[in-house]
């Protein structure tokens, strides 16, 4: 047994694997004395994990001693290797893999850990989180989660224009994930105050057919969190069937992304579809 590996058993399994995974990722290796492929894989894992210092915990689970947990994990062949982080399964493979493949597998695990740690940091120190997102993005320049994370932290550090620049580029090539779409829409909607809304309403009362003014009111309402009222104004612009109809439709799509009321979203998607088609 390598000095970096911990041999577990059924009585210690919960502590060795799940509890320890709260502080650092655990690589769990189901193996057996009679398994030749297990003996081939072991030094590959031990060397790679040892090179990474104290960042990853390697736990060996002899199949003959942890039958209960092997069944829970659905082990059907060995070696069977699982990555556990914060008590959650985040990766796995079965059989022997080459050293470079295992290194890449560890890289994926390390990325997940770094991502989660930075997200946790955002709430307490957004500036520090911003720096760490930038560093992580240098290592993973094509990771959408890194780019969205950087944009989110830029917005938290009062740099909405820089955040929008990142998200606009992703949106242009349809690469925004669900969180990115919501953040993108939220930043496009911006902020508004009650005074602006009342001023626009007063102007609109004298010019009810002014589509441009009505669209401005819709934007202000949406920015102020009055999503249903904003959607009503957008629908009226769509009904006018002028050159601003497409702008109103796009604004509604942004509101759909940020509106927390799913029933409102469903209702207004239907109303929009009826008007358009």
Long-range contacts (C-beta under 8 A, 24 or more apart in sequence): 1-60, 2-42, 2-46, 2-50, 2-58, 4-46, 4-49, 4-50, 4-58, 5-29, 5-46, 5-58, 5-59, 5-60, 6-57, 6-58, 6-59, 6-60, 7-59, 7-60, 7-62, 8-59, 8-60, 8-61, 8-66, 9-62, 9-65, 9-66, 10-65, 10-66, 10-67, 10-68, 10-69, 13-61, 13-66, 13-69, 16-59, 17-59, 17-61, 17-84, 18-84, 18-87, 20-57, 20-59, 21-57, 21-84, 21-85, 21-86, 21-87, 21-88, 22-86, 22-87, 24-54, 24-55, 24-56, 24-57, 24-113, 25-55, 25-56, 25-57, 25-83, 25-84, 25-85, 25-90, 25-109, 25-110, 25-112, 25-113, 26-56, 26-57, 26-58, 26-59, 26-83, 26-84, 26-85, 27-56, 27-57, 27-58, 27-59, 27-81, 27-82, 27-83, 27-106, 27-109, 28-59, 28-61, 28-81, 28-82, 28-83, 28-84, 29-58, 29-59, 29-60, 29-61, 29-79, 29-80, 29-81, 30-61, 30-63, 30-66, 30-70, 30-73, 30-75, 30-78, 30-79, 30-80, 30-81, 30-82, 31-60, 31-61, 31-62, 31-63, 31-78, 31-79, 32-62, 32-63, 32-64, 32-78, 33-62, 33-64, 35-63, 35-78, 35-79, 37-78, 37-79, 37-95, 37-96, 38-78, 38-79, 40-96, 41-79, 41-81, 41-95, 41-96, 41-97, 42-79, 44-96, 44-97, 44-98, 44-99, 44-102, 45-81, 45-102, 47-99, 48-99, 48-102, 48-103, 48-106, 49-106, 52-106, 52-110, 55-110, 55-113, 56-106, 56-109, 56-110, 83-109, 85-109, 85-112, 85-113, 85-116, 86-116, 111-136, 111-139, 111-140, 111-143, 115-145, 115-146, 115-149, 118-149, 119-149, 122-152, 122-153, 122-156, 126-153, 126-156, 126-157, 127-157, 129-153, 129-156, 130-154, 130-156, 130-157, 144-170, 144-175, 144-176, 144-177, 144-180, 145-177, 147-180, 148-176, 148-177, 148-179, 148-180, 148-183, 151-180, 151-183, 152-179, 152-183, 155-183, 155-187, 160-187, 160-190, 163-187, 164-188, 181-257, 182-257, 182-258, 184-254, 184-257, 185-253, 185-254, 185-255, 185-256, 185-257, 185-258, 186-257, 186-258, 188-254, 189-219, 189-222, 189-223, 189-254, 189-255, 189-258, 190-219, 190-223, 191-223, 191-224, 192-219, 192-220, 192-221, 192-222, 192-223, 192-224, 193-224, 194-224, 196-220, 197-221, 197-224, 197-226, 209-240, 211-237, 211-240, 211-242, 211-244, 212-244, 215-244, 215-247, 215-248, 215-251, 218-248, 218-251, 219-251, 222-251, 222-254, 222-255, 222-258, 227-255, 227-258, 227-259, 227-261, 227-264, 228-259, 228-261, 228-264, 228-268, 230-255, 231-255, 231-259, 231-264, 231-268, 235-268, 235-271, 235-272, 235-275, 238-272, 238-275, 238-276, 239-275, 249-276
